[in-house]
Amino acid sequence: MKNKLLQRIILDVVLFGSAMAGAWWIIFPVGIICAWYYPRYFEFPLAAFAFDVIYGAPREMFYNFVYIYSLVALILFLIIITLRSKVRKDLWQRTF
């Protein structure tokens, strides 16, 4: 239990540290892996939101929408939660 909590804290520090450093290419792979592995990993969309708050700028091709990474992270997060629940439910039903 403590080992998983320590891993999650370390990954949170990496995730939010990369959001502060402006490394979106670290936020998304780490966030996707953690959202699949840990239940209720809401830090992924929050880190993307922090990245958008710090570095977000209106973009014309998205109708001057600032929170693009947050929206993408939220959509990915919802897809991962849905897929994870279906995969784990199917695996659980097949084993018994």
C-alpha positions in Angstrom: 0.0 0.0 0.0 2.7 2.5 1.0 4.8 1.5 -2.0 1.9 2.3 -4.5 1.2 5.6 -2.7 4.9 6.6 -2.9 5.0 5.7 -6.6 1.9 7.8 -7.2 3.4 10.7 -5.3 6.6 10.5 -7.3 4.6 10.3 -10.6 2.6 13.3 -9.5 5.7 15.3 -8.9 7.0 14.3 -12.4 3.7 15.1 -14.0 3.3 18.5 -12.4 7.0 19.3 -12.8 6.8 18.6 -16.5 3.7 20.9 -16.6 5.7 23.7 -15.0 8.6 23.1 -17.3 6.4 23.2 -20.4 7.0 19.6 -21.5 3.7 18.4 -22.8 5.3 15.4 -24.4 6.0 14.1 -20.9 2.6 15.0 -19.5 0.5 12.9 -22.0 2.4 9.6 -22.0 2.9 9.6 -18.2 -0.7 10.7 -17.7 -2.1 8.0 -20.0 -0.1 5.2 -18.3 -1.0 6.4 -14.8 -4.7 6.8 -15.7 -4.7 3.2 -16.9 -2.8 1.8 -14.0 -4.2 3.8 -11.0 -7.9 4.1 -10.2 -9.2 7.7 -10.2 -6.1 9.4 -11.4 -7.5 12.8 -11.8 -4.1 14.4 -11.7 -3.7 13.9 -15.5 -6.4 16.4 -16.6 -5.3 18.7 -13.7 -1.7 18.7 -14.9 -2.9 19.5 -18.5 -5.0 22.3 -17.1 -2.0 23.7 -15.2 0.0 23.5 -18.4 -2.7 25.4 -20.2 -3.0 28.0 -17.5 0.8 28.7 -17.6 1.5 28.3 -21.4 -1.9 28.4 -23.1 -2.5 31.0 -25.8 -5.5 31.5 -28.0 -5.2 29.7 -31.3 -7.1 30.8 -34.3 -7.5 27.4 -35.8 -9.4 26.4 -32.6 -11.6 29.5 -32.5 -9.3 31.3 -30.0 -9.8 28.5 -27.4 -7.0 28.5 -24.8 -7.5 25.2 -23.0 -6.8 22.8 -25.9 -4.5 20.4 -23.9 -7.0 20.3 -21.0 -9.7 19.3 -23.4 -7.6 16.6 -25.1 -6.5 15.3 -21.7 -10.1 15.2 -20.4 -11.3 13.3 -23.5 -8.3 10.8 -23.2 -9.0 10.4 -19.5 -12.7 9.6 -20.2 -11.8 7.1 -22.9 -9.2 5.4 -20.7 -11.7 5.1 -17.8 -14.3 3.6 -20.1 -11.9 1.2 -21.8 -10.3 0.2 -18.5 -13.7 -0.6 -16.9 -14.8 -2.7 -19.9 -11.5 -4.6 -20.2 -11.2 -5.3 -16.5 -14.9 -6.3 -16.3 -14.5 -8.7 -19.3 -11.3 -10.2 -17.8 -13.0 -10.7 -14.5 -16.0 -12.4 -16.0 -13.9 -14.7 -18.2 -11.7 -16.0 -15.4 -14.6 -17.2 -13.3 
